[in-house]
Amino acid sequence: MPKKKNKKGKPEVHDELKGFDIKINEFGEITSNFEVDQLNEFLDDNVEDKKLKEVDQKKASEDEDTETNSAD
């Protein structure tokens, strides 16, 4: 297996996350320069939750089934 090359420089990030830095210290604790609430708000606005999408689709299909059954 070939070794992975270390990437140099900083990765490209969303404009709202400019300056975001996250590290894991020697105790395994995650440290960041952004508040957790600020990160959660960004993720809620910009990332689609797959689990919630599946629940919504199941609910919609169940609603369609009950509508077709009640029409009979």
Buried (B, 14 or more C-beta within 10 A) or exposed (E): EEEEEEEEEEEEEEEEEEEBEEEEEEEEEEEEEBEEEEBEEBEEEEEEEEEEEEEEEEEEEEEEEEEEEEEE
